[in-house]
Amino acid sequence: MLVVSVLLIIVVTMQPTKTNSASSALTGGAEQLFGKQKARGFEAVLQRVTVVLGIVFFVLTIALAFLTAK
């Protein structure tokens, strides 16, 4: 659980930021909604690894909660 948590933190911090300015943070990034592009290359790999690690984290959490309840 600890290893998955640390890996998840590292992968999330390695991802590039999507916001360009403070105004996009205030508007919710609505201007990027229609100009959305698919991630390619390293970004796509980071997104997939993040999703997989997130799923593994939640499965481990549920399994540990189930095992400690018994």
Secondary structure, DSSP 4 states (H G I P E B T S, - for coil): -HHHHHHHHHHHHHSPP---SHHHHHHTSGGGTTT-----THHHHHHHHHHHHHHHHHHHHHHHHHHHH-
